[in-house]
Amino acid sequence: MTMSRPRPTTPTRPLAAQLQGANIGATATQPLALLPALLPALLPALLLALLLALLLALLVGPTPATAAEDATFASPPADWLTVAEATDYHDTASTDETMSFLRRVAARAPATVRLSEMGHSAAGRPIPLVVVSADGLLTPAAAHASGMPIVLIQSSIHAGEMDGTDATLAILRDLVLGRLPGLGRGVVLLLVPILNVDGHDRVSRSHRPGQNGPDEGVGYRATAGGLNLNRDHMRLASVEARSLVELTRLWHPNLHVDIHVTNGSDHEWVVTSSIAEAPQLAAPLDQWTSRHLPRILAKVEQAGYPTGPYVSLLDRSNPAAGFDSVVTGPRYSSGYFPLRHVPSLLIEMHAHKPYRQRVLACRELILALTAEVAAGGPGLVAATHAAERATVNQGRPDAEPSMVVVRWRRSETPDRITWPVFDWHHVDSIALGQPMLRFERGVTRRIEVDWYHRVEPELTLPRPRGYVLLPGWPAVADLLAAHGLTMEPISSPAGHGLELDVETIRVADPVLADAPYQGSVMVESFSVERSLEHRRLPPGCLWIPADQPLFELSVQLLEPEAPDSVLHWGMLSSVFERREYVDLETLEAFARESLAQEGSSLKAEWEAALADESFASDPGARYQWWYRRSPYWDDLVGLLPVLRLLDPPPWAAPPTRGTSGTSGTSV
């Protein structure tokens, strides 16, 4: 059942904090008086105990708690405790409590921290955005002019996975209280503590039952409208996803971080991660992440939190078969942002670890990442520009022909990795009626397994010089504009349509999904036929040129075979529908006349078709066969409103578009 979270006026403090300054002298006076007499006898034992404790500390190293709660970070002022800290990590803050806390933070350091709203949820709640810059670069213009790297870190895109939320609040508190000197210098941070604010406030103890805290209940995975935001980066059906993409368009970050919580297997790693690699991620950016990400994770390890790659078991019944870390689809953040030439680091905190440990580990990760980006910032910014220039140059009207990737797949060439997985066995499952996997938490097996983390092209097509979007599809034009793509109206002399050679795309044989997904009925499969035709462009067409940094976004939206194309999402499903008909008398006359002609090719085709008995006995199939070959067939059935131009169009301008990441004509 969904519940509200009542709060005491003064937050409950952890036991250690309550004891600080307490008067215990009255109850301890008599034992203390005997201490001088007992001290000589106790001293050898005390020294031995101290020596053993020091030796044990050297052998074992710091525990996760001591690593994150050293003298610098220990015991913040009681009135600055986060809800998680005040409840000893049994609870987390609501959206209202988060906003109140953030207002205090921003008021404390207005020259360094700016609080605003990224947008509003479907239910009208504000989505907080915190900009942090020790250099005072608190606007997009100031940040871009400085040339410093910009990092976007989002939490709770799946409400209930709020580790990053509580880590972010603690970091911001320590920043404005002067407990993190240097944080935010040389880098601009865009922090979204709660992206799915509606789901965050829909709290229940029944949500995410396999997750280890917070035990006062967590939020709901989807939005108020029932959408999974981490499946909506391309479709942008939610206002939350549109706000995130608009934030990205305005700020043009150089690195994106998406913080989640995962289960599905059990092991020693507290922090797991995944990031797109080349060739899916542009080579200059892949080189930067390959050099700097290991340093970030090494710092987290040094703080006492084991790290490893994101784990998706290849065989859910046999961990020894290995795992993959590939999340390539553009509907996911980790697949979407590389299309914008932004590396996206997927962080998956391990759900079975205690909430306190997860939050503190996430804190260490954010701090290590921020420091590393500040140190390597010039290289990251240069890599971003190099990646954008490469896309622009490949799309120039005078560029050499090249291929563009429409679909990726996991490479079948794994690496070997040592996985500290907990031992496992199988038990008979009542729920499944078959054996189920069960881990023995704390009993570690270090095994060598296959690890798949690379991708390779599955489908490529010749890179067009651009696309023409035919008029009459405002939802598609709006989606392209929302992603920040440059679009230009095509004008023609005296209102006459231009004639030119284009590649058309026709689709047929659609297979629709059995159930809705993300509120849409997906088109799961279809046949595709491409043809070179000479066509007249009607007035009102839009041109999407290839020489722009975000062009591969348009490829993923407009090429029908792309996994998140507008066709797959059902936005073009009406092209499959037949709207015009031919009466049977007219069609019968056409069929008889065609068969009566000497040397008719249709006659041979017809006789071959009749060899199929199921076809020959199906009146509807026979009707369709003749109708498609008649002059009365509607040419628009199956024709996508997207034309590919493989040669430079007559209106192509010699100068190329810039690499600022800003949008062009808004449609």
C-alpha positions in Angstrom: 0.0 0.0 0.0 1.2 3.5 -0.8 1.9 5.6 2.2 3.0 9.1 3.1 6.1 9.8 5.2 5.4 11.8 8.4 8.5 13.5 9.7 9.4 14.5 13.3 10.1 18.2 13.8 13.7 17.4 14.8 15.1 14.5 12.8 16.1 11.4 14.8 19.8 11.3 15.0 22.0 8.2 14.9 22.9 6.8 18.3 26.5 8.0 18.2 25.4 11.6 17.5 22.9 11.4 20.4 25.6 10.4 22.8 27.9 13.3 21.8 28.0 15.7 24.8 25.7 13.6 26.9 26.3 13.9 30.7 27.4 10.4 31.8 29.7 11.5 34.6 27.0 11.1 37.4 26.7 7.4 36.8 30.4 6.8 36.3 32.0 8.6 39.2 32.6 5.6 41.5 34.4 3.4 38.9 36.5 6.3 37.7 37.8 6.8 41.3 39.3 3.3 41.3 41.1 3.7 38.0 44.5 5.0 39.3 44.8 2.0 41.6 44.0 -0.5 38.8 46.0 1.1 36.0 49.4 -0.5 36.6 47.9 -4.0 36.5 45.8 -3.2 33.4 48.5 -1.4 31.4 50.3 -4.5 29.9 46.9 -5.9 28.8 45.8 -2.6 27.3 49.1 -2.2 25.4 48.8 -5.7 24.0 45.2 -5.1 22.9 46.2 -1.9 21.2 49.0 -3.6 19.4 46.7 -6.4 18.2 44.1 -3.8 17.0 46.7 -1.9 15.0 48.0 -5.1 13.4 44.5 -6.2 12.5 43.8 -2.8 10.9 46.9 -3.0 8.8 46.1 -6.5 7.6 42.4 -5.9 6.9 42.4 -2.3 5.7 39.6 0.2 6.2 36.0 -1.0 6.2 33.6 0.8 3.8 32.1 2.8 6.7 35.5 4.1 8.0 36.7 4.9 4.5 33.8 7.2 3.8 33.4 8.5 7.4 36.9 9.7 8.0 37.7 12.9 10.0 36.8 15.1 7.0 33.3 13.8 6.6 32.3 12.5 10.1 29.4 14.0 12.0 27.9 16.8 10.1 25.9 19.3 12.1 22.6 17.8 13.4 20.5 20.3 11.6 22.2 19.5 8.3 21.7 15.7 8.4 19.9 14.3 5.4 16.8 12.2 6.0 18.8 9.1 5.2 21.6 10.0 7.7 19.1 11.1 10.4 17.3 7.7 10.2 20.5 5.7 10.0 19.6 5.0 6.4 16.3 3.4 7.1 14.5 6.1 5.0 15.0 8.6 2.3 13.7 12.1 1.6 10.4 12.9 -0.2 10.5 15.3 -3.2 9.3 18.2 -1.0 11.9 17.4 1.7 14.6 17.2 -1.1 13.5 20.6 -2.5 13.6 22.2 1.0 17.1 20.8 1.6 18.3 22.0 -1.8 17.0 25.5 -1.2 19.0 25.6 2.1 22.1 24.4 0.1 21.7 27.0 -2.6 21.1 29.8 -0.1 24.2 28.9 1.7 26.5 29.3 -1.3 24.7 31.2 -4.1 28.0 32.0 -6.0 28.7 28.3 -6.3 25.4 26.5 -6.3 22.2 27.4 -8.3 18.9 25.6 -7.8 16.3 25.7 -10.5 13.8 23.4 -12.1 14.6 21.2 -15.0 10.9 21.0 -15.7 7.8 19.5 -14.2 6.5 16.0 -14.1 3.2 14.8 -15.6 1.6 15.3 -12.2 3.0 18.9 -11.9 5.9 18.3 -9.4 9.1 20.2 -10.0 12.1 18.3 -11.2 15.1 19.8 -9.4 18.3 20.8 -11.2 21.3 21.9 -9.2 24.2 23.6 -11.0 27.5 23.5 -9.2 30.6 25.5 -10.2 33.3 26.7 -7.8 34.3 29.0 -10.7 30.8 30.6 -10.8 29.9 29.2 -14.2 26.2 28.8 -13.5 24.7 29.4 -16.9 25.1 27.5 -20.2 26.6 30.5 -21.8 29.2 31.0 -19.1 30.1 27.3 -19.0 30.5 27.1 -22.8 32.6 30.2 -22.9 35.0 28.8 -20.3 35.7 25.7 -22.2 35.4 23.7 -19.0 33.9 20.2 -19.0 30.2 19.8 -18.1 29.0 16.7 -16.3 25.4 15.7 -16.0 24.6 13.3 -13.1 21.1 12.0 -12.8 19.6 9.9 -10.0 16.3 8.1 -9.5 15.2 7.9 -13.1 13.8 4.7 -11.7 12.2 5.8 -8.4 13.1 3.3 -5.7 16.7 3.3 -6.9 17.6 6.4 -4.9 21.2 5.7 -3.9 22.4 8.6 -6.0 19.8 10.9 -4.6 21.0 10.6 -1.0 24.7 10.6 -2.0 24.1 13.8 -4.0 22.4 15.6 -1.1 25.2 14.7 1.3 27.8 15.9 -1.2 26.0 19.2 -1.7 25.7 19.7 2.0 29.4 19.1 2.6 30.3 21.4 -0.3 28.5 24.4 1.1 29.7 23.8 4.6 33.3 23.9 3.4 33.9 20.2 4.0 34.8 19.5 0.4 37.3 22.2 -0.6 38.0 22.2 -4.3 34.8 20.4 -5.4 33.4 22.0 -8.5 36.6 23.7 -9.5 37.6 23.1 -13.1 34.3 21.4 -13.9 30.6 22.3 -14.1 28.2 19.8 -12.5 24.5 19.4 -13.5 22.9 17.4 -10.7 19.4 16.0 -11.1 18.8 14.4 -7.7 15.4 13.0 -8.6 14.3 12.6 -12.2 11.2 10.6 -11.7 9.7 12.8 -9.0 6.1 11.3 -9.3 7.3 7.8 -8.8 9.7 8.9 -6.0 6.7 10.0 -3.9 4.7 6.9 -4.5 6.2 5.0 -1.6 5.5 1.5 -0.4 7.4 -1.2 1.5 6.2 -3.6 -1.1 8.2 -2.0 -3.9 11.6 -3.6 -4.8 11.3 -6.4 -2.2 14.7 -7.8 -3.1 16.5 -4.6 -2.4 18.3 -4.2 0.9 16.9 -0.9 2.1 15.8 1.7 2.9 13.3 -0.4 4.8 10.7 2.4 5.4 9.7 2.0 1.7 10.8 3.2 -1.7 9.2 4.8 -4.7 7.6 3.4 -7.8 9.7 2.5 -10.9 7.4 4.3 -13.5 6.0 7.8 -13.8 2.5 8.8 -12.8 1.6 8.0 -16.4 3.0 4.5 -16.2 6.1 5.2 -18.3 9.6 3.8 -17.7 11.8 6.9 -18.3 14.8 4.8 -19.1 13.0 3.4 -22.1 11.9 6.8 -23.4 15.0 8.6 -24.5 14.1 8.3 -28.2 10.3 8.3 -28.2 10.1 11.2 -25.7 6.5 10.3 -24.8 7.0 11.7 -21.3 7.4 15.3 -20.2 10.2 14.2 -18.0 12.2 12.7 -20.8 11.6 15.8 -23.0 12.8 18.0 -20.1 16.0 15.9 -19.8 16.7 16.1 -23.5 16.0 19.9 -23.5 18.5 20.3 -20.6 21.0 18.3 -22.6 20.4 20.5 -25.7 20.9 23.7 -23.7 23.9 22.7 -21.7 25.6 20.3 -24.1 27.3 18.1 -21.4 30.6 16.3 -22.1 29.8 13.4 -19.8 26.6 11.8 -18.5 26.1 9.6 -15.5 23.0 7.6 -14.8 22.8 6.0 -11.3 20.7 2.9 -10.8 20.4 -0.1 -8.5 20.5 -3.7 -9.7 20.1 -7.3 -8.6 19.9 -10.5 -10.5 23.1 -12.0 -9.2 25.0 -11.8 -5.9 28.7 -11.0 -5.5 31.2 -8.9 -3.7 31.0 -5.9 -6.0 29.2 -2.9 -4.5 29.5 -0.6 -7.5 29.0 -2.0 -11.1 29.2 0.0 -14.3 28.8 -0.1 -18.0 29.8 2.4 -20.7 29.5 2.3 -24.5 32.8 1.6 -26.3 34.1 2.2 -29.8 32.8 1.9 -32.4 29.4 2.7 -30.8 31.1 5.6 -28.9 33.2 7.9 -31.1 36.9 6.9 -31.0 38.2 10.1 -29.3 35.7 9.8 -26.5 36.4 6.1 -26.2 40.1 6.9 -25.7 39.3 9.4 -23.0 37.0 7.1 -21.1 39.3 4.1 -21.4 42.1 6.2 -19.8 40.1 7.9 -17.1 37.3 5.5 -16.0 39.8 3.0 -14.5 41.3 5.8 -12.4 37.8 6.7 -11.1 37.0 3.1 -10.1 40.4 2.6 -8.6 39.7 5.5 -6.2 36.4 3.9 -5.2 38.2 0.7 -4.6 40.8 2.5 -2.4 37.9 3.9 -0.3 36.9 0.3 0.5 34.2 -0.4 -2.0 34.7 -3.3 -4.5 33.8 -2.4 -8.1 33.2 -4.4 -11.3 31.4 -4.3 -14.6 27.6 -4.5 -14.7 26.4 -8.1 -14.6 23.7 -9.5 -16.8 23.9 -13.3 -16.6 24.2 -15.2 -19.9 22.5 -18.2 -18.3 20.2 -17.3 -15.4 20.7 -20.8 -14.0 24.5 -21.0 -14.3 26.7 -18.0 -13.2 29.8 -19.8 -14.4 28.6 -19.3 -18.0 29.6 -15.6 -17.6 27.8 -12.3 -18.2 27.6 -9.3 -20.4 27.5 -5.6 -19.7 26.1 -4.4 -23.0 23.2 -1.9 -23.0 23.2 -0.6 -26.5 19.7 0.4 -27.4 19.1 4.1 -27.9 15.9 4.0 -25.8 18.3 3.6 -22.8 20.4 6.5 -21.6 23.6 4.4 -22.1 22.7 4.0 -25.8 21.1 7.4 -26.4 23.8 9.8 -25.2 26.6 8.3 -27.4 24.4 9.4 -30.4 25.0 12.9 -29.1 28.7 12.3 -28.7 28.3 12.2 -24.9 29.8 9.2 -23.0 27.1 7.8 -20.7 28.3 6.0 -17.6 25.7 3.6 -16.3 26.2 3.0 -12.6 24.4 0.0 -11.0 24.7 -0.1 -7.3 24.3 -3.7 -6.0 20.9 -4.0 -4.5 21.8 -6.7 -2.0 24.3 -4.5 -0.2 23.0 -2.5 2.8 21.6 0.9 1.9 24.2 2.8 4.0 27.0 1.1 2.2 25.5 1.8 -1.2 25.0 5.5 -0.5 28.5 5.9 0.9 30.0 4.0 -2.1 28.0 6.2 -4.5 29.3 9.3 -2.8 32.8 8.1 -3.3 32.1 7.4 -6.9 30.7 10.9 -7.6 33.6 12.6 -5.8 36.2 10.5 -7.6 34.5 11.1 -11.0 34.3 14.9 -10.4 37.9 15.1 -9.5 39.1 13.0 -12.4 37.0 15.0 -14.9 38.3 18.3 -13.5 41.9 17.0 -13.9 41.3 15.6 -17.4 38.8 18.2 -18.6 40.6 19.7 -21.5 41.1 16.3 -23.0 37.4 15.5 -22.6 36.2 18.7 -24.2 38.7 18.3 -27.1 37.4 14.7 -27.6 33.8 15.9 -27.8 34.7 18.5 -30.5 36.7 15.9 -32.4 33.8 13.5 -32.4 31.4 16.1 -33.6 33.7 17.3 -36.3 34.0 13.7 -37.6 30.2 13.3 -37.9 29.9 16.7 -39.6 32.7 16.0 -42.1 31.3 12.6 -43.0 28.0 14.3 -43.9 29.4 17.1 -46.0 28.0 17.3 -49.5 31.5 16.7 -50.9 32.5 13.9 -48.5 33.5 10.5 -49.6 30.8 7.9 -49.4 30.6 6.1 -46.1 28.4 3.8 -44.1 26.2 4.5 -41.1 25.3 2.0 -38.4 21.5 1.4 -38.1 21.6 -1.5 -35.6 24.3 -2.8 -33.1 24.7 -6.2 -31.7 26.8 -7.7 -29.0 30.2 -8.9 -30.2 30.7 -12.6 -29.6 34.4 -12.1 -28.7 34.5 -12.0 -24.9 37.3 -11.2 -22.4 38.0 -13.3 -19.4 37.4 -11.7 -16.0 37.8 -12.8 -12.4 34.4 -12.6 -10.8 34.1 -12.7 -6.9 30.6 -14.3 -7.1 29.0 -15.8 -4.1 28.6 -19.6 -4.2 25.4 -20.9 -5.5 23.2 -24.0 -5.6 19.7 -24.9 -6.9 16.5 -25.5 -5.1 13.1 -26.7 -6.4 10.9 -23.7 -6.9 7.2 -23.9 -6.0 6.5 -20.7 -8.0 8.3 -21.9 -11.1 7.9 -25.6 -10.9 11.5 -26.0 -11.8 15.0 -25.5 -10.2 15.9 -22.0 -9.2 19.3 -20.4 -8.5 20.1 -19.4 -5.0 23.2 -17.6 -3.8 25.0 -18.3 -0.5 25.8 -14.7 0.5 29.2 -14.2 2.0 30.7 -17.4 0.6 32.8 -16.1 -2.2 34.0 -18.1 -5.3 36.5 -16.3 -7.4 36.0 -17.8 -10.9 37.2 -16.9 -14.3 34.2 -16.3 -16.6 33.5 -14.9 -20.1 32.7 -11.2 -20.0 31.0 -9.6 -23.1 31.2 -5.8 -23.3 31.9 -4.9 -26.9 29.5 -4.3 -29.8 29.7 -4.6 -33.5 27.5 -3.3 -36.4 24.6 -5.6 -37.2 23.1 -3.5 -40.0 24.7 -0.7 -41.9 23.5 1.5 -44.8 25.1 4.0 -47.1 25.2 7.3 -45.3 22.7 9.7 -47.0 23.5 13.4 -47.6 20.3 13.9 -45.6 16.6 13.1 -45.3 13.5 14.7 -46.7 10.5 14.6 -44.4 7.3 14.9 -46.4 4.6 17.2 -45.1 1.7 15.9 -43.0 3.7 14.3 -40.2 3.9 17.1 -37.5 4.5 14.6 -34.6 7.6 13.3 -36.4 8.8 16.8 -37.1 8.2 17.8 -33.5 10.1 14.8 -32.2 13.1 15.6 -34.4 13.0 19.2 -33.2 12.8 18.1 -29.6 16.0 16.2 -30.0 17.7 19.3 -31.3 18.2 18.3 -34.9 18.7 21.0 -37.5 15.8 21.0 -40.0 15.4 23.4 -42.9 12.2 24.1 -45.0 12.7 23.2 -48.7 11.7 26.1 -50.9 11.0 25.8 -54.6 10.7 28.4 -57.4 7.2 29.8 -57.9 5.7 27.3 -55.5 6.4 24.3 -57.9 7.8 21.2 -56.3 11.4 20.3 -57.0 12.0 17.1 -59.0 15.0 15.0 -58.1 16.3 11.5 -57.6 15.6 10.0 -54.2 15.6 6.7 -52.4 12.2 5.7 -51.3 11.4 3.2 -48.5 8.3 1.0 -48.7 7.2 -1.3 -45.8 4.7 -4.1 -45.7 3.7 -7.2 -43.8 3.6 -5.6 -40.4 3.5 -7.7 -37.2 2.2 -5.8 -34.2 3.0 -6.5 -30.6 0.5 -8.5 -28.6 0.4 -6.0 -25.8 1.2 -2.3 -25.4 4.7 -1.2 -24.4 5.4 2.2 -23.0 1.8 3.1 -23.9 2.3 2.2 -27.6 1.6 -0.8 -29.7 5.0 -1.5 -31.3 5.4 -2.7 -34.8 7.7 -5.7 -34.2 8.6 -6.7 -37.7 7.9 -5.8 -41.3 9.4 -6.1 -44.7 11.4 -3.3 -46.3 11.9 -2.4 -50.0 14.1 0.4 -51.1 14.0 1.9 -54.6 15.7 4.8 -56.5 13.0 7.0 -58.0 12.6 10.3 -59.6 10.0 12.2 -57.6 8.5 15.7 -57.3 8.7 17.1 -53.8 5.5 18.7 -52.6 5.5 22.0 -50.8 6.1 21.9 -47.1 9.0 19.4 -47.0 11.7 19.6 -44.4 15.4 18.9 -45.0 17.5 17.1 -42.3 21.1 17.5 -43.5 23.8 15.0 -42.7 26.5 17.6 -41.9 25.4 18.2 -38.4 26.7 16.8 -35.1 23.5 15.0 -34.1 22.8 13.4 -37.5 23.0 9.8 -36.2 20.0 10.6 -34.0 18.0 11.2 -37.2 19.3 7.9 -38.5 18.0 6.0 -35.5 14.6 7.8 -35.7 14.0 7.6 -39.5 15.6 4.4 -40.7 12.8 1.9 -40.2 15.1 -1.0 -39.2 16.6 1.0 -36.3 15.4 -0.5 -33.0 13.7 2.7 -31.8 12.6 4.2 -35.2 9.4 6.1 -35.4 8.1 3.2 -37.4 8.8 0.7 -34.7 7.2 2.9 -32.1 4.0 3.0 -34.1 4.1 6.6 -35.1 3.9 5.8 -38.8 1.5 2.8 -38.6 -1.1 4.4 -40.8 1.2 3.9 -43.8 0.3 0.2 -43.7 -3.4 1.0 -44.1 -5.3 0.8 -47.4 -7.6 3.7 -47.8 -8.7 3.5 -51.5 -10.5 0.5 -53.0 -11.4 -0.8 -56.5 -14.8 -2.3 -57.3 -14.8 -5.9 -58.3 -16.2 -5.3 -61.8 -13.4 -2.9 -62.7 -10.7 -5.2 -61.2 -12.2 -8.2 -63.0 -12.1 -6.4 -66.4 -8.4 -5.5 -65.7 -7.6 -9.1 -64.9 -9.3 -10.5 -68.0 -7.7 -7.9 -70.3 -4.2 -8.6 -68.8 -4.5 -12.4 -69.4 -5.8 -11.9 -72.9 -2.8 -10.0 -74.0 -0.2 -11.9 -76.0 3.1 -12.3 -74.2 1.8 -10.7 -71.0 4.2 -11.1 -68.1 1.3 -11.0 -65.7 -0.1 -14.2 -67.2 3.1 -16.1 -66.3 3.2 -14.6 -62.8 -0.5 -15.4 -62.3 0.0 -19.1 -63.3 2.9 -19.4 -60.9 0.9 -17.8 -58.1 -1.9 -20.3 -58.7 0.5 -23.2 -58.0 0.1 -22.3 -54.3 -3.1 -24.1 -53.4 -3.7 -22.0 -50.3 -3.4 -18.8 -52.4 -5.6 -20.2 -55.2 -8.4 -20.9 -52.7 -8.2 -17.5 -50.9 -10.5 -14.9 -52.6 -9.0 -12.1 -50.6 -5.5 -13.0 -51.5 -6.4 -13.2 -55.2 -8.1 -9.8 -55.0 -5.1 -8.2 -53.4 -2.8 -9.8 -56.0 -4.6 -8.2 -58.9 -5.2 -4.9 -57.1 -1.5 -4.4 -56.4 -0.7 -4.9 -60.1 -3.5 -2.7 -61.4 -3.3 1.0 -62.3 -5.7 1.7 -59.4 -3.4 0.7 -56.6 -2.7 3.5 -54.1 1.0 4.3 -54.4 1.1 5.7 -50.9 0.3 2.4 -49.1 3.5 1.4 -47.3 5.5 4.4 -48.5 7.3 6.0 -45.6 7.2 9.9 -45.5 11.0 9.8 -45.4 13.2 10.1 -48.5 16.9 9.5 -48.6 19.1 11.6 -50.7 22.3 9.8 -51.7 23.6 12.8 -53.8 24.0 16.4 -52.7 20.7 18.2 -53.2 20.5 21.3 -55.4 19.9 23.5 -52.3 22.9 22.2 -50.3 25.0 25.1 -49.0 28.8 24.8 -49.1 29.5 25.8 -45.5 29.0 23.0 -42.9 27.1 23.2 -39.7 28.9 24.0 -36.5 29.7 21.7 -33.6 28.0 23.7 -30.8 25.2 21.2 -30.3 22.5 23.8 -30.6 19.4 23.2 -32.7 18.6 24.7 -36.0 15.2 25.6 -37.3 12.5 24.9 -34.8 9.5 23.3 -36.4 
